[in-house]
Amino acid sequence: MVNTVENQPPHHVVIVGGGFGGLYAAKALSRADVHVTLIDKRNFHLFQPLLYQVATGAISPADISSPLRSVLNKSKNTKVLLAEVNNIDPQAQKVFMGGEAIHYDSLILATGAKHSYFGKDQWEEFAPGLKTVEDAIEMRHRIFMAFEAAEKETDPEKRRAWLTFVIVGGGPTGVELAGAIAELAYHTMKEDFRNIDTSEAQVLLLEGLDRVLPPFAPQLSKQAETSLSRLGVTVQPKTMVTNIEGDVVSLKQGEEVTQIHAKTVLWAAGVKASPLGKMLAESTGVECDRAGRVIVEPDLSLKEHSNIFVIGDLANFAHQNGKPLPGVAPVAMQEGQYVASLIKQRLKGKTLPQFRYFDWGSLAVIGQNSAVVDLGFFKFTGFLAWLFWLFIHIYFLIEFDNKLVVMIQWGWNYFTRKRGARLITGKEVLENAKAGDSNGYYTPENGRQTVNL
């Protein structure tokens, strides 16, 4: 007699997205009696918290990226596919990648988020966000090209526009970007140019609320603003951006409307869920919030579809304190591990209590030797906070060689204040240099240039 149970294929878990949530779920399932297929449109895991350092030339993209196949090469039950999921059929339990379909028994969706312009998507052309390697390279291109263009500019007003950097959004990303650009202008590159004094650059950080780092305790926000001001950053809270067009940024402070001429505008003001959330809502009837995040059940599954899980920035989990969990890496990591454990327990006929996020705290770096750390029970700033930030980020880099490279690079930068990845790339740069064009990227006259890696 044939044992049909023994002949059944192993439970198939399909994970869409190789970010923190998807990768931690895959690693947690590596020893389980299941087959795992991880699908991502990129072949690498990206450590997004350090993207701003790529954008400001401190490290290279490869230093914070790890090939997914390399990370999971010891997980013999896991297959990695380079593809983009464009449809889901919950009734047939299939995900579609172009014309190809894959059957799943459990589905984990962890496709993250992208930057949001709050309905003003046309601003992206003038103010790139920071979510991908390409975004970071684009920012790096614009930042360093601005100094090069200023060096060749003879008109004082145009030179001032090239040396004006506007960062929209005073959250952790905005604070980190502003601090890093200020260090570049006022320290790292101060002796590098002959026709301009880089310390004359203006770095403006705009925040719509009444303080920077709104999620942090007020005293930490105040300390962050003090540290930014010490670096040379001009912080403007209670400032709303009403329009961005070309090199003109329109602002509203109370009833006063002003304009700033800046060739480099960087966006760090908001995020929205990946388009997969909308696709999932159409195929399953699940609700999404205003940011496009999928509203999940207490166990991170979908209502009416208990074998589909949504985690990370794509999920709206508000069952713990009535508010959605923040879109940070630790949330995605813990959710990925939880869902993996739940799937393993279900295969044993058991279950788990609802997901509960343990908040280890929040932290943001402001500049060299300066950061703010909020652990809930203990809040601190300054050099000790900077060392803590340094340790945490090194610890969570995925592969050992990345940790070693970044540690050496940071050590070198610390003692020399040099940034070795200050590259301006793209064939357009060479073409413009031959033509004597000092712009090298987007201006209203020449249109947006494509940046090659």
LUMDRENMI-366750 format. One record per residue (C-alpha): residue in one letter; x, y, z. Coordinates in steps of 0.2 Angstrom, whole numbers, plus 5000, padded with zeros to 4 digits. Each point is the difference from the previous one (the first is absolute). Layout:
<pts>
AXYZ;...
</pts>
This chain:
<pts>
M500050005000;V500750174995;N500150135014;T499250154991;V500650125014;E501849954998;N499850034981;Q499450175001;P501250144995;P500750115014;H499050155005;H500550144988;V500350185007;V500250144987;I500850165006;V499950154990;G501350135004;G501849985006;G500050155012;F500249985019;G498349915002;G500149884986;L501849965003;Y499849975019;A498549894996;A501049894987;K501449985012;A498849955015;L499349874988;S501749934994;R499949845012;A498149984998;D499249854991;V499450124986;H500550064983;V500350194999;T500150104984;L500650185002;I499550124986;D500750174998;K500350124985;R501750035007;N501449875003;F500650085016;H499450055017;L500350185004;F500450085017;Q498950154998;P500450095016;L501850044993;L499450064983;Y500350185005;Q501849965002;V500149944982;A499150164995;T501350105008;G501549914994;A500549915017;I499849824994;S499749914983;P498349914996;A500949835001;D500550035018;I498150005005;S499449874988;S500149815001;P499549884986;L498549905005;R500649844993;S501650025011;V499150045015;L498849854998;N501349884993;K500049895015;S498149995000;K499849844990;N498150015000;T500050184993;K499950054981;V500350184995;L499250074984;L500450164992;A498350064994;E498650135004;V498349945006;N498650084990;N498449915006;I499449885013;D498649884999;P499549965018;Q498749874995;A501249904989;Q501450045013;K501150064986;V501250154998;F500350064982;M501750064993;G499650064982;G499349844992;E500749885013;A499049955015;I500649925016;H498949905013;Y500150045018;D499449935016;S500550155010;L500350174993;I501150135009;L499950184992;A501450115005;T500350134986;G500350155010;A499650184996;K500650144989;H500050195003;S498450105000;Y499850174993;F498250025007;G499150014984;K501450114992;D500949864990;Q500650134987;W501250065014;E501049844999;E500950074984;F500750145010;A500249925017;P500549825001;G499649895015;L501149875008;K499449824999;T501149914988;V501849994994;E499550104985;D499350135011;A501650015010;I501150014984;E498850144993;M500250105016;R501949975000;H500050064982;R499050165004;I501050045016;F501749994993;M499650074983;A499350165009;F501750045007;E500849974983;A498850114992;A500250135013;E501950004997;K499750054982;E498650125002;T500550195000;D498350075003;P499850025019;E498149975001;K500249844990;R501449945010;R499050035016;A498649894993;W501349864996;L500650015018;T498350005008;F499449825005;V498249985006;I499549845009;V498149985001;G499549905016;G500750005017;G499949825004;P501549895003;T500449994981;G499950194998;V501050035016;E501449884995;L500150074982;A500150185006;G501349965013;A501149904987;I499850144986;A500550135013;E501649905005;L500449994982;A499950184996;Y500750075017;H501449875003;T500349864987;M500150114984;K500550165008;E501850004992;D499549914984;F499450154989;R500950164994;N498650114994;I498749975013;D500049995019;T498949845004;S499750065017;E498950144992;A498849864996;Q498250015007;V499349845007;L498150025004;L499049875009;L498150034998;E498749915012;G498250034999;L499749965019;D500750115014;R501649905003;V501249884991;L499949815004;P498250015005;P499949825005;F501450035013;A499850075017;P499950205000;Q501750015009;L500949894987;S499250114986;K500750155008;Q501749935002;A500049944982;E499550184994;T501450075011;S501349884993;L499450034982;S500250195003;R501749975007;L500449914983;G499450154990;V498349934995;T498550135000;V498549915007;Q498350074996;P498649925009;K498250044997;T500450024981;M498949924987;V500649984982;T498750064988;N500849974984;I501749944992;E500350054982;G501850014992;D501150085013;V498650095009;V499349945016;S498450095007;L499850005018;K498650045012;Q500450055018;G498450055009;E499250134988;E501750054992;V500449924983;T501850014994;Q501149924986;I501749935001;H501249974985;A500949845002;K500749884987;T500049855012;V498449955008;L499949845009;W498449915006;A499849925017;A498350045005;G498949854998;V499749824994;K498649904992;A499849814998;S500649914985;P498749984986;L499849815005;G498850065014;K498850074988;M500149844989;L499749905016;A498550105004;E499249984983;S500349815000;T499549965018;G498950155006;V501150045014;E500050185006;C501550124998;D500450165009;R500350174993;A501849964997;G499649844991;R500549885014;V499049845002;I498949995016;V500549835008;E499349895013;P500949985017;D501049854993;L500550114985;S498949904988;L498650064989;K498250005005;E499249854991;H501749944994;S500949935015;N501449934989;I500550174993;F501150115011;V500550184998;I501550075010;G501250145001;D499650174992;L498649934989;A499049955016;N498950115011;F500149915017;A499050105013;H499549865012;Q501350045013;N499750185005;G498750064988;K501350084988;P500949924986;L501749945003;P501450114993;G500849964984;V501749965007;A501249854997;P499749925018;V498149994997;A500349904983;M501349895008;Q498949955015;E498449984989;G501049894988;Q500649895014;Y498349995007;V499149944984;A501349874997;S499749935018;L498250014997;I500149904984;K501049875009;Q498849995014;R498549984989;L500849854991;K500149925017;G498150045003;K500450145012;T500050185000;L500850165008;P499350155010;Q499850154989;F501550104995;R500850125012;Y501450124995;F501450035013;D500650174998;W501950015003;G500050194997;S500350134987;L501650084994;A500750134988;V501750064996;I500250194998;G501950014995;Q501749935005;N500049975019;S498250055002;A498349905000;V498449985010;V499549845008;D498349965008;L499949835008;G498450055010;F500749975017;F501650104996;K500350144988;F501750074995;T500950114988;G501750044994;F501649904998;L499349855010;A498450004989;W501150014984;L501049845006;F498449915004;W499350044982;L501649954993;F500049835008;I498149964996;H500250044982;I501649894998;Y499149865010;F498550004988;L501050004984;I499749834993;E501749934994;F501650005009;D501050074986;N498850154999;K500350035019;L501849994998;V500150124985;V498850135008;M500949995016;I501750044991;Q499250144990;W499250085015;G501649995009;W500950084986;N498750144998;Y500050035018;F501950045001;T500250084983;R498250084998;K500249944982;R498649914990;G500749884987;A498449974990;R499850174994;L499749954982;I499050094987;T499549864987;G499049994984;K500550024982;E499150164999;V501350085012;L501349964987;E499050074986;N499650165009;A501850025006;K500549994981;A498750134996;G500550115014;D498349985009;S500250035018;N498249935004;G500349814998;Y498249965006;Y498350065001;T499750194996;P498450074993;E501050034984;N500849834997;G498749885008;R500449865012;Q501649904996;T500149815003;V501349955012;N500949834998;L500749905014;
</pts>
